[in-house]
Every structure is written in structure tokens, then in C-alpha cells.
Amino acid sequence: MAELEGNCLVGQSGGPTAVINATLAGVIDEALNYECIEEIYGSLNGVLGILNEDFIDLASESQQAIRGLRASPGAALGTCRFQFKKEADYERALEVFKTHDIRYFFYIGDNDSMATAAKLNSIAIEQGYELRVIGIPKTIDNDITRTDHTPGYGSAIKYVATTVREMASDSEAVGQGDYVSILEVMGRNSGWIAAGASLCKRRDYPHDPPHLIYIPEVPFSNEKFIEDVQRVLQCEKYCVIVVGEGLVDSDGNYVALGSSSTDAFGNVQLGGSGEYLRNLVDKTLNVSARSCKLGIAQRSATHCASKTDSDEAYLVGQDAVIAAVQKGESGKMISLQRTESESYACETGLADLGEVSQGTKRIPKDWINDDGVSMNYPFIKYATPLIQGEVKAPFENGLPAFTKLKRVRVDKQLAAYEQ
């Protein structure tokens, strides 16, 4: 496959993760190895940066700054939840690509972002513009299909499991068979994050918290919930519960909504399942109940990031560039696939972007115990390798020292776009 000469562009989209910047570092480091890539640009705030022609020169950043990305939370380029709404948006994107001689486009994001990348690839083909588009997965929700797991997930559940173990120490200190502690975590339509809390159970102590886990894959019942809590408190001094924000009842309705508003992708804003459970306990049982909502903390806790997760996030960034430049691939997403070796090992593969954007990956039913509130061995075997190792971040005056890019702007050449 002949190398394609021109510039490359990378963007970040959706909710940040603890390791999304490691993926960006992987793209930059690998792109610097090819003479056919003349300039390396970053799109500020995802596809919004494309429409507004807001690019920065990533090649001008210091190597120290690029290395620092691997231990920095947030999204160094800025992100967005904006979705192209009309054909004119895609036409504008292609016009910007042509003007800046963008021949390689790497988009780091979730399901919706992969759909956008797929459409950009299709339009470039229709117009006869030679462009190689590669999607790079990221999401703490772990719900992207066609990949074993997603960069960001391992670090999120490492932080959640750590938090549960810390909360349990507090609850054990104050509980006398009358204390309920509830932790709400993210997870719109799948329970991967909540399930990850089960990793903090010790094998030699099966009654370790979390005592109860409620996920969207299992329809929620008020009556069963109260019975579950009572059963735990009959033999334990306290009860620690983890619940996903996307909890649904037997009719498929969310038990709690953060608001009636929706985001740019049409997703209802969730939040409040933890308080919903706390209210049930307050109304029904004569015990003390507290709820805690991690919110964005679970996706920005680089201080508790998994080294395995960080290394794999960097790897998918590197291999995205390799796939586009060396193999001439386009319209594909980099995937992570486990090898068949006895010990954990992972390699990258390629999935069609059009197929990736269809559907949501949910926890297999046989990974959930019959009680509906705990995970069994196949899940533990799946998730444990993903949280191994720690990312060593530099500290300054007792606090983490995160990287900030210089953001040297690329000159705009087109008229402003009216959205």
C-alpha cells in the first residue's frame, strides 16, 4: 500500500476518561515517525473544531508535554457531545479537510463518535477525496461492540472498587446492623461499571462488600430490594450497595431521571438512582442510610488509573496510525482482543465502523449470579486483568502535576461557518 502524503488530524469526543490522553499521546508519537505525514493537527472540541476550523499544531508540543499526557485526566484537545445535524455539516468538514490537506483523520470516542467517523469516511469516498479515517474507542461504560473492552474502563472500575473498599471501612466502623451505604456510578444502558465494584471482594471473605449490586441488565423491583437489604443486615453490621445510574424496572423504564433534558445525541440525562434507593430504605426500614454519587470523579481519577489500561490506551493510538499509514486502512475502528494464552495478553484488531456504531454491549447473563445482585467468576476473570498496575504521575507541592498543551493555533483559511 503506497503511503499517502498530507497532514493528519486527531480529535477527542464524548466524556473524558482517565486515559484518553494516553491515546492522544500514542497517535502523536506514532505519527511523528512518518515522513508522509507532514503536519500533525489537533481538532479543538472534537467535530466542533472541524466545523470552526479550530486546529492546533501538535508537532510543536514538547516531548515532555506529550509524555505528560499519559498521566493527565480530562481531554487535552477539549471534547464535545455535538453531532453533525445535516449534510451541510459533513460537506463543511470535507471542505476543511481539503483546505488543510488532511489525509488522515483519527477520532477518539464512543459509539456515537464512531458513527460520525463512518459517515465522514463514506462522504470522502463519494466525493473521490482520498482520506483515511480510523476510529479509536474510549469510554468508561465499556459498551462499545466489536472490542473485548474499551480504554478507560479498567481505570474507572479500579477507582470504583477502591472507593467501595474505602467506604466499607468507614461503614464497618459505625455500623451496628443498622447502616446502609449506597454508591451510584455511571452506566446508562449497561452495568459494566457497577459490576466492576465486585473486584474488591476478597476470595477468603465471601461476605466482603459490595453486598448488593444493581445493574440495568437486571430489572429492578422495590420489594426485592428491601428483602435483599434485610437479608444482608441480618448477618452483617452494615450493607454497602452499588447501583448503576441506568437502573430500569420490569417495564424498561428508568427508576430515576436526573432531568427531562437530553444531550446532543438524544440521550436522557440520568442520575438519582442512589437517592431513589436511599429513599426506599428510609421509608421502609428503621436504619440509617446514606447515598453517594461519584459523578465525573470516576472518569477523571488518573491518580487511581490502571497501568494496563493506560498502556492499552496508548497502544490503540499507535496502532490507529499504523493501520492508516502502513496498511492503508480506512472506515475502521481499532479494537482490543485478548489472546488465547493462559496469562492475560491483548492485541489490537480492526472492526468496521458501520458495524461498531450499531448496538450496545451488555453484560452476558451467565456472568450474573442467580440472585441478580452479584457477579460470578467469568466476570471476575474478565475484569481483574484490566485494573492491574499503577500510573505514576508527577507531583508538585503535594498535588499531581498535569500537562497543559501550548495549543499553538493553525491559521484559519475559510470563512466562518454558520451552524
N, C-alpha and C positions, 0 to 999 in steps of 0.2 A: 504493500500500500504506500503510495507516494505521500510524502509529507505535504501538508497544506500550509502555505505561508500566510501569515497575518497576525492579528492580535487575538488575545484571549480575554474573556470576561467571566468573572465569578460573582455570584450573588448569594445572599442568605435570606431565608424566608421562614415565616411562622414563628412559633415560640422558640426562644433560645434554649440551649442545653448547656450542661457543664463542659461539653467537649466539642461544640460546634465550631469553635475557633481552631481546634486542633485539626479539623478537616480543612479549614481555610489554609492553615499553615502547610498541610500536605499538598494542596493544589499549587500554592505559590512555589514551594521548594522544588516540586517536580517540573513545573512549567519553566523554571529558570534553567533547566538542563537542555532545552531545545532551541537551536538557532532559528528554526522555522517560526517560533513564537516570538514576535518582535517586541510587543508590549504586553504587560500583564495589568489588566484593569480590574478594579472592584466596583460593583454597582451599589451605590448607597441606597439602603432600604429596599432591597430586592428589585422586583419589576418596576416599582415606582422610580427607581434610579434610571431604568432604561427609558421610560416614557419622558422623564425630565432631563435626560442626558446628564445625569449626575454621576460621574465616574471619578475614581481616584487612581493614581499611579502606584500600584503595589510594589513594583520593582524598585521604587525609590525608598522603600522602607528598609531599615537596618536589619541585619541578620539577628541582632539581639531582640528586636521587636517581634520578628517572625517566630523566634524560639519562644518568646514570652506568651504568644497566643495560645500555646499548648497548656498553659496553666491559668488562663483568664476566662471568666464567665461572660455571659452576655453574647452579643453578636457584634464583632468588631466593625463590620460594614454597616451595621444597622439592619433591621429586618422590617417586615410588613405582613399584614394579613389582607393585602389588597389583591384582588383578582381582576384580570382583564375582563371587561364587561361587553366589549363589542369588537367587531372585526377591525375597526379603525385602530384599536389599541395594538393589535398584532401587526397591522400594517406599519404603524409608527415604530414598533420595536425593530422590524426588519429594516426600516429606513435608517434608524440609528445604527444598527449593526453594519450596514453598508457604508455609512458615512465614516465610521471609525474602523472600518476594515476588520470587524470582529468575525473570526472564522471558527473560534472555539467558545462555546458557552457552557459553563458549569453551574448548575443550580442546586444549592444545598437546601433541602426542605422536606416536607411531609407529603401525604397523598395528593393534596390539592396543588402543591407546587410541582409534583411530577406530572399532573395533568396539564399545567401551563407549559412546562417544558416540552411535553409531547406535541402540543398544538403549535408551538414555535417551530419545532422540527418539521412538522408537516407543511406549514406555510412556506418555510425556506425551500423545501423540495418543490412545492407548487410553482414558486417563483424562479426556480432554477438557480438559487443562490447557494453556493457551496458553504455550508455551515455544519459543524459537528456539535451536537447537543447531548450532553451527558447529565443525567440527574444523579444526585448524591443523597442518600437517605439520612434523615435525622429526625428523631422525635423521642421524647421520654415515654410516650404512650406505647411504643413497641407494636403499633397496629398496622404497619405497612406490610402489604403482602409481598411475596416473592423474595423475601430475605429472612434468614433464620432469626435475626434480631436487628435492632436499629442502634446506631451510635447515639448515645445519650441515655439509653435505657439502663445500662449497667450502673452508671453513676447515680442515677435517680433512685434506684432501689437500694443501692448501698447506703445512701443518705437516709432513706425512709426506714430501712431496717435498723440503722444506727440510732435514729430518733426514737423508734419504738423501744429499743433496749434501754435507752436513757430514761424515757417516760416510765417504763416498767420499774426501774429502780426507785423513782420518785413515788409511784403508786404503791409499791411494796412497803415503803417507809410509813405511809399514812393510812393504808387500808386495813380494815378490821372486818373483812367480809361485807363491806358496805360501800365500796368505792368503785366507780366506773369511769374509765378514761377513754375518750374516743378521738381518734385521729382521722381526719378527712384528707385524702390525697387525690391527685388528678386522675383522669381516665374517663373520657367521655363515653365511649361505647365498648370499652374493653377493660378488664380488671388486671392487666399486667402489673401495674404499679402497686396496687393494693396487695396482690398476690406476693410480690417481692418482699413484703414485710415478713413473710413466713421464714425467710432465711435466717432471722435472728433466733429462731428456736434452736436450742442445744439438743443434740441427739440423746444425751444422758439425762435429759429432763424434759419429757414429752409435754409437760404442762406449762412450759415456758410461754410467755406472751409472744405474739398476739393470740389471745384466746379465741377471738372470733374475727373472721374476715368476710366482708360483704362486697360482692363484685357484680357488675352488670350482667354477667353471664348466667347468674342465678336469680330468678325473680324473687323480690323481697316481700316478706309477709310480716306485718306488725306483730301478730300473735306469736309466730315462731321466734321472732327476735326476742321478745320478752322471755319466752321459755328458755332460749339459749343463754341469756344473761343470768337468769335464775339458776340454771344448771351450773354455770361457772362459779357463781358466788356461794353455792352450797359447799364447794370444796376448796375454794381459793379465797385469799384475803382481799383480792381486787380483781377487776376484769378490764383488760385492755382490748379495745376494738379498733380495727382499721376498716374504713369504708371508702369506696371509690365515689367520686362526685357524680358519676353517671348511673347511680343505682336506680333500677326500674322495678315497678310492681308486676303482677302477673299479666296485666294488660299491655305491658310495654311502655307505660308512662313513667317519666322521671318522678321520683318521690320528692325531689326538691329542685327548684329553679332559682338561679341567682338573680335573674331578672327576665323580663319578657323580650329583651332586645336580642339581636343576632349580630354575628360578625360578618365580614365581607364575603365569607363563604357560605352564609346562611345557617351557621351553627348557633343554636340557642345557648345563651350564656348560662353555664351551670354553677352550682355552688350552694351549700347549705345542707348537704346530706348528713354531715356530722351533727349539726344543730337539730336536725329532724330526729335523729336517734336519741340525742340528749333529752329532747322534749318528751319522747316516748317513755324514757326511763323515769323522768321527773313525774309524769302523770300516773305512772303505773306502780313503781317500786319505791319503797321508802329507803332510798340510798342516795348518796352524793354522786353527782355525775358532772363531768367536765368535758368539753369538746375543744379541739384544737384543729385549725386548718393551716396546712403548710403553705398553700398557695405557691407563689413563684419561687419560694425558697428551695423547693425540691428540684428545680431545674437550673438553679444558679449556684449550687453548693460545690464549687470547684475544690474547696478545702477538704471535701469528702469524696472526691472523684475517684473512680476506679482506673487504675493504670491500664488494665486490659481494655477498658472502654476507650480511654484516651488514645492508646496505641492503634486500636482498630479504626477510630475516627480519623486519625492521621493517614492510615493505610488507604481508606476509601477515597480520600482526597488525592493521594498519589496515583492510585490506580485509575481514577477517572481520567487523569491527564494521559496516562499510558494508553488507555483504551482509545481515546480520541486521536492522539498523535501517532502512536506506533501501529495501532490496529485499524485505524480509520473508522471506528465505530461511531454511530450517531443514533439518537432516538432510543437510547438505552439508559438503564439505571444500574449503578454499581450495587451488587448485593453481597451480603456476608453469608458464607456457607461453611458449616462445620465439616471437618474431615472425618474419616471413619477410624481414625487412630483411637487407642484406648484413652489416652490423655487428651485434654481439650486442645484443639488447634482449629484455626479458622482461616479460610482463604476467600478471595473475592470472586464473584462471578458477574454475569450480566443478565438483566431482565428487561423485557420490552416495556418501555414507558407507558404505552397504552394499556397494557395488562396490569401494571402496578397500580394505576390510579383507580382501578375498579375493585371495590370491596374493602372490608376491614378485617384484619387478622384478629381473631379472638382466641381465648384460652381453650384448648381442647377439653371436652367434657371429662375425659378419663384422667385429666390432671387434677380434677377437683374431687375431694372426698365425698362420700355419700351424704355426709352431714351438711354439705353445701357451704360450710364456713371455714374450711381449712384446705390446704393443698397437700397433694401426696408426692411420693418420691420422684416420679418423672418430671414434675415441675422443679423440684429442688435440684435434680441433676442438670436440668436445662439452665437454671438461673445462676447457680453457685459460681461457675467459672467466670461469669460476666462481672463480678464485683471484686475480683482479685487484684491486689496491689494498690499502691497509693501514688498519687501525683504529688510530687514535691514542688510546691510553689515558693517563690522567693518572698521573704518578709522584709518589711521596713518599719521601724518603730513599733514593732509588735503586731503589725497588721499585714495581710497579704498585699503584695505589690503587683497590681495587674497592669497589663500592657495597654497603652493607648497609641493607636496609629497616628502618624503625622497627617495623613489624609491630604496629600498633595493633589490638587484638583487637575483634571484633564479639561482642556478648553472645550467649551460648547461650540458647535458649528451650525446648529439648526435653530429655527425659530421655536419659541416656547410652544408646548403642546397643550391644547385646551381639552381637559378631560371631561 
